[in-house]
Amino acid sequence: MDVLQKFQELKYYFESSVQNHFPDEKMLQAFEELENLLKEKQTASVIELMNYKKLFENASDYIFILSEDGTILSANAAACKKYMIPSNEFINTSILEVDASHNKDAIMKNVEELLRTGSTRFEAIHRNRAGDTFILDVIAQKIIWNNEQAYIHVCRDITKQKNLEKALNDSELKLKKIINQITDGLVVFEKNGTIVIWNSGAEQITGIKKQDAVGKLFYEIQYEIIHGKYKDKAFIRERFDEVVNKSNPKVFNALIENEILVVGKGVRTLQSKNFHIDLDNGNQLFGSVLRDITEQKEAETSLKELLATKDKIYSIIAHDLRTPFNSIIGFTDLLLNNFDKYDRERVLKILEFINLSAKPMLDVLTNMLNWVTAHTGHMAFQPHPQSLKLIIKEVIEMMKSSAEIKNIQLNQFLEHDFVVMADVNMLQSVLQNLLANAIKFSHPGRKVDVYARKKRNFVEIEISDEGIGIDEKKKQSLFMVDYQESTRGTSGEKGSGLGLILCKEFIEKHGGEIRVESSPGEGSRFMFTIPLVVKEQ
C-alpha cells in the first residue's frame, strides 16, 4: 500500500471520528495541503518511474536485474535481442547459463567484491542462443528492487575493442621481434636524449645491454663508448643538439664513422646515420642506425694494400729487375766482344760489376718471392725455439761477401745466447734484409754492428750502421707499401723497397715490433723484438 492511500484512509477515519463535532479549520486545511502534496509527489514518482523504465527498455547497453543468487529478475530489450532470448524466457533463469568463460573462481571473486563494496566492474565472456561469444564490460551495483535487495548489471559489448587491442598488441610484438632481429643497431630517443628503444643489434655492436641503456641519456652513452680524438663531452653534446634541434640538416643525410671501444672486442669502427620521426601534436622522436663496419674497413685496407702490392710488383719487374739484367748483359757483351783485348785486371773489374749487379737482383727476387708467398697464404708460420746467436752467425756469413766488396766490417754483440720462439726462415729473412740495407747505405770502409739484449719477455735485436741516414719524411713511409720508394745505395745499389715491408710483416707475425732511429748523415739504427723463450724455474 502506498503512502497516499494510507493517508487517505487516515483522513477518512479522522473525519468519521469527528463528524458529530466541529473540526478545527486549520487542521482540515493542513490535511488538505498534505493530501495535495502527496498526490503531486506520487505523480512525480510515477513519471520518474516511467522515465526509468523507458531508459531501461531503450538503453543500447544490455541491462539485467539480478537477485542475490544470480537469478534474472528483469532484462531489457537490448539484452533480449543480443542474447536472442525472449524476456519471458530470460526471467527466473540464472545469469550463469549465458556465461562462456567457465571461470568460476573469477565469477566468485566478482560476486564477493559486489557483496563487500556494493559495486564492482569486471569483464565477462557471454554466449547468445546461436552460440556466438562476446566480451562484456560489466558495471554492477547494489539496488532495491520491489522492496528487496537486488543487483543491476549494465553490460557493454567490447569485443571489437578487445580484438583491436589484441591486434595492436600482436602488431607491437611483431614490430619488437622485427626490430630485435635486425642485425644493425637501432636506437630511438626523445628530444631530451632519453633512450626509449635499444635493440639487440645495438647490444651486439656496443656491448651495452638494453636494460643498461633504456632510460639513460643517449649522449652520455655515446661518451661512454666512443674512442679516440672525438671522445669529448662538449663535442658530443654539440653534435647531439644539432640532431634534436635540426639546426644542421646534413646530420640526417651523412654516414658518420667513429671508433668505439667494446669490452671483449677492443676498438671497432662504427658507422651511423641519424633520422627523426614526426608524431602527432608536433611531438618528435629521434634515432640512429648503427652498423659495425670494422671487417669492411679491414677489407678495404687489404684491397688497397693488394692493389698497391700489384703496382709494386709491376714496378719491380719493370725497373728493379730489368735494370740489373741490362747491366749484366751489357758487361757480358763487353767481355765477349773484347775478350782477347782486355787484360786480367780489366776482366776482373768487369766481373766485380757483374757480381755487384747480380746480388741485389737475387735479393729482389727473394723478397718478391717471399712477399707473394706470404700474401697468397702459402708461407706457413712455424715458430720453434731457436738459438739467436746461431741464426745471426749464419746470416752474417751469408752477407760477408757483399760487405767485403765495400770493405765494411760486420760485428755482433750478444749479451747471451738467447733462445727465441721464431720461425727460422722468417727471422733469417728479416736479418738478411736489414743487414743488406745497412751495407747498401754505408760508405766503404765503415762498420755494421748487430746487438741483442733482453727486453722483458722479448729480445730486442739492433742493426746499426754509419751510413747516409734517413730524413724524417722518409721514416714516416718506410714500412708502407703504397708509399715505398727504393733509394740507391752509396755504390749505386738498387733495391725493390719490399724488404722493410716484408720485415715488418714477419716481425708482427711473431708478436714483435720494429722501429727506426736515424738522422741524415748520422747512420741508422733498426730495432725489432722477437719473443724470448723463458726457462721455467
Backbone torsions as a table, in degrees:
resi	resn	phi	psi	omega
1	MET	NA	132.9	-176.5
2	ASP	-84.6	173.6	-174.2
3	VAL	-66.7	-40.8	-177.5
4	LEU	-63.0	-43.7	-179.5
5	GLN	-64.2	-42.0	179.9
6	LYS	-63.0	-40.0	179.4
7	PHE	-65.7	-42.2	-179.5
8	GLN	-63.2	-37.5	176.5
9	GLU	-64.9	-41.4	179.1
10	LEU	-63.9	-39.9	179.6
11	LYS	-64.7	-43.9	-179.8
12	TYR	-62.2	-42.8	179.5
13	TYR	-61.9	-41.3	-178.7
14	PHE	-65.3	-46.5	-179.1
15	GLU	-64.0	-35.2	178.5
16	SER	-68.4	-35.3	-177.0
17	SER	-72.2	-27.0	-174.7
18	VAL	-112.7	19.4	-175.2
19	GLN	-68.3	-23.7	177.6
20	ASN	-92.9	4.6	179.4
21	HIS	-122.3	170.9	177.2
22	PHE	-95.3	110.3	-178.4
23	PRO	-71.2	153.6	177.6
24	ASP	-67.7	125.6	-178.9
25	GLU	-60.8	-40.2	-178.7
26	LYS	-65.0	-37.8	179.7
27	MET	-67.9	-40.5	178.7
28	LEU	-63.6	-37.7	178.7
29	GLN	-66.3	-37.8	179.5
30	ALA	-65.6	-41.6	177.1
31	PHE	-60.2	-40.1	-178.2
32	GLU	-64.9	-44.6	-178.9
33	GLU	-65.8	-40.1	-179.3
34	LEU	-66.7	-39.0	179.1
35	GLU	-63.3	-44.0	178.8
36	ASN	-62.2	-41.0	179.7
37	LEU	-62.8	-43.0	179.5
38	LEU	-65.9	-36.9	176.9
39	LYS	-62.7	-42.5	178.0
40	GLU	-63.6	-42.2	-178.3
41	LYS	-64.4	-42.4	-179.2
42	GLN	-64.5	-40.8	178.6
43	THR	-61.3	-44.1	179.3
44	ALA	-63.0	-41.3	-179.6
45	SER	-64.8	-40.4	178.7
46	VAL	-63.6	-43.0	179.1
47	ILE	-63.2	-44.9	179.6
48	GLU	-61.7	-41.6	-180.0
49	LEU	-65.0	-39.0	178.2
50	MET	-65.5	-39.2	177.7
51	ASN	-63.5	-43.5	178.6
52	TYR	-62.0	-40.8	179.7
53	LYS	-65.6	-38.7	178.2
54	LYS	-63.5	-45.2	177.4
55	LEU	-61.6	-43.0	-179.3
56	PHE	-58.1	-45.4	-175.3
57	GLU	-75.9	-33.6	-174.4
58	ASN	-96.1	-2.7	-178.7
59	ALA	-62.9	141.3	177.9
60	SER	-78.9	-22.9	174.4
61	ASP	-74.1	159.8	-179.5
62	TYR	-94.0	118.0	-173.1
63	ILE	-116.1	130.7	176.9
64	PHE	-123.3	143.1	167.7
65	ILE	-107.7	120.8	-175.6
66	LEU	-117.2	146.5	171.8
67	SER	-78.3	177.5	-178.2
68	GLU	-63.8	-27.7	-179.7
69	ASP	-93.6	8.0	175.9
70	GLY	90.7	9.5	177.4
71	THR	-76.4	136.7	-179.2
72	ILE	-77.4	117.9	178.3
73	LEU	-93.2	-28.0	178.7
74	SER	-162.0	150.2	177.5
75	ALA	-143.0	134.5	-176.8
76	ASN	-77.8	174.6	-175.1
77	ALA	-62.5	-38.5	-179.8
78	ALA	-61.6	-39.6	179.5
79	ALA	-66.2	-44.1	-179.5
80	CYS	-61.3	-39.7	179.6
81	LYS	-68.6	-44.4	-178.0
82	LYS	-63.4	-42.9	-174.6
83	TYR	-89.6	-4.5	179.7
84	MET	59.6	37.4	-179.0
85	ILE	-127.5	123.8	177.5
86	PRO	-62.1	155.0	-175.7
87	SER	-59.5	-42.2	-177.7
88	ASN	-65.7	-23.8	176.7
89	GLU	-85.5	-26.0	179.0
90	PHE	-70.5	-41.3	-173.1
91	ILE	-61.5	137.0	176.9
92	ASN	72.2	9.9	170.7
93	THR	-97.3	162.3	-179.8
94	SER	-85.0	142.4	177.0
95	ILE	-63.2	-21.6	-179.9
96	LEU	-67.4	-19.3	-178.9
97	GLU	-69.3	-21.2	177.9
98	VAL	-103.4	0.8	179.3
99	ASP	-75.1	133.8	-179.5
100	ALA	-118.9	7.6	-178.1
101	SER	-82.3	-29.7	-178.1
102	HIS	56.5	31.4	-179.6
103	ASN	-116.7	85.6	-175.8
104	LYS	-64.8	-34.0	-179.8
105	ASP	-62.2	-43.8	-179.9
106	ALA	-66.7	-38.5	179.4
107	ILE	-63.8	-45.8	-179.9
108	MET	-63.9	-34.6	177.4
109	LYS	-64.0	-41.5	178.9
110	ASN	-66.8	-39.7	178.4
111	VAL	-62.9	-44.0	179.6
112	GLU	-62.3	-40.2	177.8
113	GLU	-62.8	-40.8	-179.6
114	LEU	-66.6	-43.0	179.2
115	LEU	-66.2	-36.1	-176.4
116	ARG	-76.5	-42.2	-173.2
117	THR	-108.4	-16.8	-179.0
118	GLY	89.0	-7.6	177.1
119	SER	-157.8	155.0	177.1
120	THR	-162.9	168.5	178.3
121	ARG	-141.8	135.6	-176.7
122	PHE	-158.0	171.6	175.5
123	GLU	-107.2	142.6	-179.8
124	ALA	-136.7	158.0	175.3
125	ILE	-115.9	118.8	-179.4
126	HIS	-116.8	168.5	-178.2
127	ARG	-132.9	139.3	174.9
128	ASN	-92.9	-178.9	-174.8
129	ARG	-64.3	-26.3	179.8
130	ALA	-79.8	-6.0	179.6
131	GLY	93.9	0.5	177.8
132	ASP	-74.8	136.1	178.3
133	THR	-104.7	153.2	179.0
134	PHE	-151.8	155.7	-178.0
135	ILE	-98.9	134.3	-177.1
136	LEU	-118.8	143.9	167.0
137	ASP	-99.3	116.0	-172.0
138	VAL	-112.4	128.3	171.4
139	ILE	-111.9	119.0	-176.7
140	ALA	-113.1	140.2	-176.3
141	GLN	-142.9	138.5	176.3
142	LYS	-75.7	133.1	179.8
143	ILE	-138.9	172.6	170.2
144	ILE	-104.2	124.3	-177.8
145	TRP	-127.4	116.2	-177.0
146	ASN	53.2	47.6	176.7
147	ASN	65.6	15.6	177.7
148	GLU	-130.5	154.9	-179.7
149	GLN	-70.6	132.9	179.1
150	ALA	-148.5	-176.2	-177.5
151	TYR	-137.4	132.2	176.3
152	ILE	-99.7	130.7	177.9
153	HIS	-115.8	115.2	176.4
154	VAL	-101.9	117.1	-172.5
155	CYS	-115.0	139.1	177.7
156	ARG	-129.5	134.0	-179.4
157	ASP	-74.5	116.8	-180.0
158	ILE	-118.0	23.6	-177.7
159	THR	-59.0	-48.4	-179.8
160	LYS	-61.1	-42.3	179.3
161	GLN	-62.1	-43.6	-179.2
162	LYS	-67.7	-39.3	177.2
163	ASN	-64.3	-38.8	177.5
164	LEU	-64.6	-42.9	178.0
165	GLU	-62.1	-42.0	179.4
166	LYS	-63.9	-43.5	178.9
167	ALA	-62.6	-40.2	179.1
168	LEU	-65.5	-43.0	178.4
169	ASN	-64.1	-40.7	177.5
170	ASP	-63.5	-40.7	179.4
171	SER	-64.3	-42.6	178.7
172	GLU	-64.7	-39.4	179.5
173	LEU	-64.3	-43.1	177.7
174	LYS	-62.9	-41.9	179.7
175	LEU	-62.3	-41.9	178.8
176	LYS	-62.9	-41.0	179.4
177	LYS	-64.3	-42.9	179.0
178	ILE	-62.1	-46.6	-178.9
179	ILE	-60.1	-41.3	-177.0
180	ASN	-76.5	-19.0	178.8
181	GLN	-90.5	-6.6	175.7
182	ILE	-71.1	127.5	-178.4
183	THR	-72.8	-26.6	174.1
184	ASP	-70.7	152.2	175.9
185	GLY	-78.2	137.2	176.4
186	LEU	-125.5	119.0	179.4
187	VAL	-123.0	128.4	177.0
188	VAL	-123.9	135.1	-177.0
189	PHE	-142.0	157.6	178.4
190	GLU	-79.6	174.0	-176.2
191	LYS	-62.5	-30.2	178.6
192	ASN	-80.8	-2.8	176.7
193	GLY	101.9	-6.1	-178.5
194	THR	-67.3	124.0	-178.2
195	ILE	-76.6	129.6	178.8
196	VAL	-113.2	-23.6	176.8
197	ILE	-133.4	131.9	177.5
198	TRP	-145.0	95.3	-170.6
199	ASN	-79.0	176.4	-177.6
200	SER	-65.6	-29.0	175.7
201	GLY	-61.8	-41.4	177.2
202	ALA	-64.5	-36.2	176.7
203	GLU	-61.6	-47.7	-177.6
204	GLN	-64.4	-40.6	-175.1
205	ILE	-73.0	-43.3	-173.7
206	THR	-96.0	-19.7	-175.7
207	GLY	81.1	4.6	-179.7
208	ILE	-102.2	126.2	-177.9
209	LYS	-72.7	155.5	-179.0
210	LYS	-56.3	-45.0	-177.3
211	GLN	-66.0	-20.5	178.7
212	ASP	-92.9	-3.3	-177.4
213	ALA	-114.4	-45.7	-177.2
214	VAL	-62.2	131.1	-177.8
215	GLY	93.6	-15.3	177.2
216	LYS	-88.9	170.2	179.6
217	LEU	-86.9	130.9	-174.4
218	PHE	-59.3	-43.0	-176.9
219	TYR	-69.3	-23.5	176.0
220	GLU	-75.2	-38.1	175.2
221	ILE	-64.3	-40.7	177.8
222	GLN	-57.5	-47.8	-178.8
223	TYR	-62.9	-33.8	-178.3
224	GLU	-64.3	-37.9	-172.3
225	ILE	-102.9	-19.9	-173.4
226	ILE	-67.7	149.0	-174.7
227	HIS	-132.1	145.9	174.9
228	GLY	97.5	-155.0	-170.4
229	LYS	-68.3	-19.5	-178.5
230	TYR	-92.0	6.8	177.7
231	LYS	-78.5	78.9	-176.6
232	ASP	-143.2	120.3	-174.5
233	LYS	-59.8	-43.4	-178.3
234	ALA	-64.6	-42.5	-179.5
235	PHE	-65.0	-45.5	-179.5
236	ILE	-62.6	-42.5	179.8
237	ARG	-65.9	-36.7	178.8
238	GLU	-63.6	-43.9	178.2
239	ARG	-65.4	-38.2	178.4
240	PHE	-62.7	-44.2	179.3
241	ASP	-62.1	-34.9	177.1
242	GLU	-61.7	-35.0	-179.7
243	VAL	-72.2	-55.4	-172.3
244	VAL	-73.2	-23.0	177.2
245	ASN	-96.2	-4.2	-179.7
246	LYS	53.1	35.1	-177.7
247	SER	-80.4	-16.9	179.2
248	ASN	-133.2	94.2	-176.3
249	PRO	-55.8	-23.4	-177.6
250	LYS	-63.7	-24.5	-176.7
251	VAL	-70.0	-13.4	179.7
252	PHE	-96.4	-4.0	-178.6
253	ASN	-115.3	-22.8	-172.7
254	ALA	-85.2	145.7	168.8
255	LEU	-90.2	117.2	-173.4
256	ILE	-103.8	132.2	178.7
257	GLU	-111.3	135.4	176.5
258	ASN	-142.4	159.8	172.3
259	GLU	-99.2	135.9	176.3
260	ILE	-124.7	154.2	178.8
261	LEU	-105.4	115.4	-176.5
262	VAL	-109.8	129.0	-179.8
263	VAL	-61.1	127.5	178.7
264	GLY	86.6	-13.1	-179.3
265	LYS	-119.7	-19.5	-178.8
266	GLY	83.7	-154.1	-177.6
267	VAL	-78.6	127.7	179.0
268	ARG	-124.0	154.4	177.0
269	THR	-96.0	123.1	-175.6
270	LEU	-112.0	131.4	174.3
271	GLN	-111.7	133.6	-177.9
272	SER	-135.8	154.7	175.6
273	LYS	-139.1	129.2	-176.6
274	ASN	-88.4	153.2	175.5
275	PHE	-149.5	166.0	176.0
276	HIS	-132.4	151.8	-178.4
277	ILE	-122.6	120.0	178.5
278	ASP	-88.2	122.6	179.6
279	LEU	-104.8	-177.2	177.6
280	ASP	-68.7	158.9	176.0
281	ASN	58.9	28.1	175.9
282	GLY	77.9	3.4	179.1
283	ASN	-75.4	155.2	-177.8
284	GLN	-141.4	150.3	168.4
285	LEU	-121.8	157.7	-179.6
286	PHE	-130.7	157.2	-178.4
287	GLY	-157.4	176.7	-179.9
288	SER	-147.9	133.9	174.1
289	VAL	-97.0	126.7	-175.5
290	LEU	-111.4	143.2	177.5
291	ARG	-143.4	130.5	176.0
292	ASP	-82.3	112.4	-177.7
293	ILE	-112.8	24.1	-178.9
294	THR	-57.2	-50.4	-179.5
295	GLU	-63.6	-37.9	179.3
296	GLN	-63.2	-43.0	179.4
297	LYS	-65.4	-39.5	178.4
298	GLU	-64.6	-39.6	178.0
299	ALA	-64.9	-39.7	177.7
300	GLU	-62.9	-41.7	179.0
301	THR	-64.4	-42.6	179.1
302	SER	-63.5	-41.1	178.6
303	LEU	-64.1	-41.0	178.9
304	LYS	-62.2	-42.9	179.0
305	GLU	-66.5	-37.8	179.9
306	LEU	-63.8	-43.1	177.8
307	LEU	-64.8	-40.7	177.9
308	ALA	-64.7	-37.1	178.1
309	THR	-63.8	-44.1	178.2
310	LYS	-57.6	-47.3	179.3
311	ASP	-62.5	-37.8	-178.5
312	LYS	-66.2	-43.3	-179.3
313	ILE	-64.8	-41.1	176.1
314	TYR	-59.3	-40.7	-179.5
315	SER	-65.0	-40.7	-179.5
316	ILE	-63.5	-46.9	-179.2
317	ILE	-63.7	-40.3	-175.5
318	ALA	-73.7	-33.5	-172.0
319	HIS	-120.3	-56.1	-170.4
320	ASP	-70.0	-27.0	176.3
321	LEU	-94.1	-35.6	-177.1
322	ARG	-65.4	-41.8	-177.1
323	THR	-62.8	-49.6	177.6
324	PRO	-59.5	-38.4	177.9
325	PHE	-61.8	-41.8	177.7
326	ASN	-60.3	-41.5	179.8
327	SER	-64.7	-46.4	-179.1
328	ILE	-62.1	-46.3	179.4
329	ILE	-62.9	-40.2	-179.8
330	GLY	-62.7	-44.9	-179.0
331	PHE	-69.6	-39.9	179.2
332	THR	-66.9	-37.5	174.5
333	ASP	-60.1	-41.1	-179.9
334	LEU	-61.9	-43.2	179.0
335	LEU	-65.8	-45.5	-178.8
336	LEU	-62.5	-39.5	-177.7
337	ASN	-77.6	-22.2	-174.9
338	ASN	-128.1	29.1	-175.0
339	PHE	-60.6	-38.8	-178.0
340	ASP	-80.6	-15.6	-175.6
341	LYS	-93.4	-31.8	-174.7
342	TYR	-81.0	141.7	175.0
343	ASP	-83.0	173.8	-175.7
344	ARG	-58.3	-41.0	-177.0
345	GLU	-65.0	-40.7	-179.2
346	ARG	-68.9	-41.0	177.9
347	VAL	-62.5	-41.6	179.3
348	LEU	-62.1	-40.5	179.9
349	LYS	-63.9	-43.6	179.3
350	ILE	-64.3	-39.4	178.2
351	LEU	-63.7	-35.2	176.3
352	GLU	-63.8	-41.0	177.5
353	PHE	-63.2	-41.3	178.8
354	ILE	-62.8	-43.5	179.0
355	ASN	-62.9	-42.6	179.9
356	LEU	-63.5	-32.8	178.9
357	SER	-78.5	-33.5	-174.2
358	ALA	-76.3	-38.1	-175.7
359	LYS	-64.5	-47.5	176.0
360	PRO	-60.1	-33.8	179.6
361	MET	-65.3	-37.9	176.8
362	LEU	-64.7	-40.6	177.5
363	ASP	-61.3	-42.8	179.3
364	VAL	-61.3	-47.3	179.9
365	LEU	-62.6	-40.7	180.0
366	THR	-63.6	-47.8	179.8
367	ASN	-63.2	-40.7	-179.4
368	MET	-65.7	-40.6	178.4
369	LEU	-63.9	-44.3	178.4
370	ASN	-63.0	-40.8	-178.9
371	TRP	-62.3	-50.2	-179.2
372	VAL	-64.3	-42.0	-180.0
373	THR	-62.2	-42.5	-179.9
374	ALA	-65.8	-40.0	-174.9
375	HIS	-83.9	-10.5	174.4
376	THR	-100.8	3.9	176.5
377	GLY	78.4	11.8	-178.2
378	HIS	-89.3	-8.8	179.6
379	MET	-99.1	108.0	-178.8
380	ALA	-77.9	140.9	176.8
381	PHE	-93.4	110.9	-174.0
382	GLN	-128.3	80.6	-179.3
383	PRO	-77.4	138.6	175.8
384	HIS	-142.2	159.1	174.6
385	PRO	-59.3	129.3	-176.5
386	GLN	-134.0	147.3	173.9
387	SER	-80.9	112.9	-177.4
388	LEU	-64.8	-38.2	-178.6
389	LYS	-61.2	-41.7	-179.1
390	LEU	-67.0	-42.3	-179.0
391	ILE	-65.1	-44.0	179.3
392	ILE	-62.7	-41.1	179.6
393	LYS	-61.8	-43.0	-179.4
394	GLU	-64.6	-41.1	-178.8
395	VAL	-68.1	-40.8	178.6
396	ILE	-62.3	-38.3	177.3
397	GLU	-61.7	-40.2	179.5
398	MET	-66.1	-30.8	-174.0
399	MET	-94.0	-2.3	-174.7
400	LYS	-60.8	-43.4	-176.2
401	SER	-63.4	-39.9	177.8
402	SER	-64.6	-39.2	-179.9
403	ALA	-69.6	-37.5	-177.8
404	GLU	-66.1	-36.1	178.5
405	ILE	-56.6	-37.2	-179.4
406	LYS	-100.5	9.0	178.3
407	ASN	57.5	45.0	-179.3
408	ILE	-107.1	134.1	-178.1
409	GLN	-92.2	131.4	177.5
410	LEU	-104.2	125.6	-177.8
411	ASN	-125.7	149.4	174.4
412	GLN	-129.6	140.5	-178.5
413	PHE	-134.1	100.5	-180.0
414	LEU	-111.7	131.6	178.3
415	GLU	-65.0	-41.3	179.3
416	HIS	-145.6	172.0	171.9
417	ASP	-85.8	81.7	-175.6
418	PHE	-66.7	144.8	171.5
419	VAL	-104.7	118.6	-176.6
420	VAL	-113.7	154.7	175.6
421	MET	-93.9	100.5	-171.9
422	ALA	-146.6	154.4	168.4
423	ASP	-82.0	115.4	-170.6
424	VAL	-61.0	-40.0	-179.0
425	ASN	-66.2	-41.3	179.5
426	MET	-67.8	-43.4	-179.6
427	LEU	-64.4	-41.3	176.6
428	GLN	-62.0	-40.3	179.5
429	SER	-62.6	-41.5	179.5
430	VAL	-63.2	-50.2	-178.5
431	LEU	-62.9	-39.9	-178.8
432	GLN	-65.6	-42.2	179.2
433	ASN	-65.7	-44.1	-178.3
434	LEU	-67.3	-39.8	177.2
435	LEU	-67.7	-41.0	178.9
436	ALA	-59.7	-42.5	178.1
437	ASN	-65.6	-40.4	179.6
438	ALA	-61.9	-41.6	177.5
439	ILE	-67.8	-43.0	-177.1
440	LYS	-59.4	-41.6	-174.0
441	PHE	-100.6	9.6	175.3
442	SER	-94.0	147.6	175.0
443	HIS	-77.3	146.9	178.6
444	PRO	-53.4	143.2	176.8
445	GLY	86.9	0.7	179.4
446	ARG	-94.3	-167.4	-177.8
447	LYS	-134.5	155.4	175.2
448	VAL	-126.1	127.8	-176.0
449	ASP	-113.3	142.8	176.4
450	VAL	-117.8	125.1	179.4
451	TYR	-118.3	153.1	173.1
452	ALA	-143.4	128.0	-178.3
453	ARG	-144.1	152.1	-179.2
454	LYS	-75.2	139.2	177.7
455	LYS	-141.8	92.4	-173.1
456	ARG	57.6	-122.2	-178.7
457	ASN	-95.4	20.5	179.2
458	PHE	-127.4	165.4	168.0
459	VAL	-111.2	128.2	176.5
460	GLU	-97.5	123.7	-179.9
461	ILE	-107.4	131.0	-178.4
462	GLU	-121.7	134.5	173.3
463	ILE	-120.6	114.6	-176.8
464	SER	-117.5	147.8	178.4
465	ASP	-135.4	172.8	178.4
466	GLU	-114.4	38.7	-173.4
467	GLY	-88.9	-152.1	-169.7
468	ILE	-78.6	-15.4	178.8
469	GLY	79.0	177.8	-176.2
470	ILE	-134.3	135.3	178.1
471	ASP	-79.8	168.8	-173.8
472	GLU	-62.2	-41.8	-178.6
473	LYS	-63.2	-42.1	-179.4
474	LYS	-66.8	-36.4	-179.5
475	LYS	-61.7	-33.5	-177.8
476	GLN	-65.4	-24.8	-174.9
477	SER	-116.2	12.4	-175.7
478	LEU	-59.3	-38.1	-173.4
479	PHE	-106.7	20.0	-178.1
480	MET	-112.6	121.0	-174.0
481	VAL	-67.9	-33.4	-175.6
482	ASP	-79.9	-8.4	178.2
483	TYR	-120.1	-0.7	-173.0
484	GLN	-70.6	134.0	174.0
485	GLU	-131.7	138.7	179.5
486	SER	-81.4	141.7	178.4
487	THR	-116.7	137.4	179.0
488	ARG	-68.6	146.4	178.7
489	GLY	-77.7	-178.3	-176.7
490	THR	-67.2	-20.3	176.5
491	SER	-110.1	21.5	177.9
492	GLY	83.6	11.2	-179.6
493	GLU	-63.5	141.2	-179.1
494	LYS	-114.9	140.9	177.9
495	GLY	-127.3	-177.0	-177.6
496	SER	-99.3	-19.3	-175.1
497	GLY	84.1	-4.6	-179.5
498	LEU	-83.0	-21.0	-172.3
499	GLY	-55.6	-52.0	-177.1
500	LEU	-67.3	-35.0	179.5
501	ILE	-66.6	-41.0	177.5
502	LEU	-63.9	-41.0	177.6
503	CYS	-57.7	-47.0	-179.1
504	LYS	-60.2	-45.6	-179.4
505	GLU	-62.5	-44.7	-177.9
506	PHE	-66.3	-39.5	-179.2
507	ILE	-67.9	-41.8	179.6
508	GLU	-66.6	-29.4	174.5
509	LYS	-61.9	-29.2	178.8
510	HIS	-84.9	-2.7	-176.8
511	GLY	82.1	14.4	180.0
512	GLY	-100.4	-175.0	179.9
513	GLU	-134.6	155.4	176.4
514	ILE	-128.3	142.3	178.6
515	ARG	-147.7	168.0	-178.3
516	VAL	-138.4	142.8	172.1
517	GLU	-125.0	123.4	-175.6
518	SER	-163.5	152.6	172.9
519	SER	-141.6	147.3	179.9
520	PRO	-55.0	129.3	177.4
521	GLY	82.3	-3.5	-175.7
522	GLU	-118.9	15.1	178.1
523	GLY	78.8	-177.5	-177.2
524	SER	-137.6	151.6	175.2
525	ARG	-128.6	109.9	175.6
526	PHE	-98.8	127.6	-177.7
527	MET	-126.9	135.9	175.8
528	PHE	-143.1	159.5	-176.6
529	THR	-117.4	147.0	178.3
530	ILE	-133.8	139.6	-178.4
531	PRO	-58.8	137.3	178.8
532	LEU	-92.8	138.1	173.3
533	VAL	-81.9	110.3	-177.6
534	VAL	-88.7	124.1	179.9
535	LYS	-74.4	135.3	178.8
536	GLU	-71.3	139.9	-178.5
537	GLN	-77.1	NA	NA
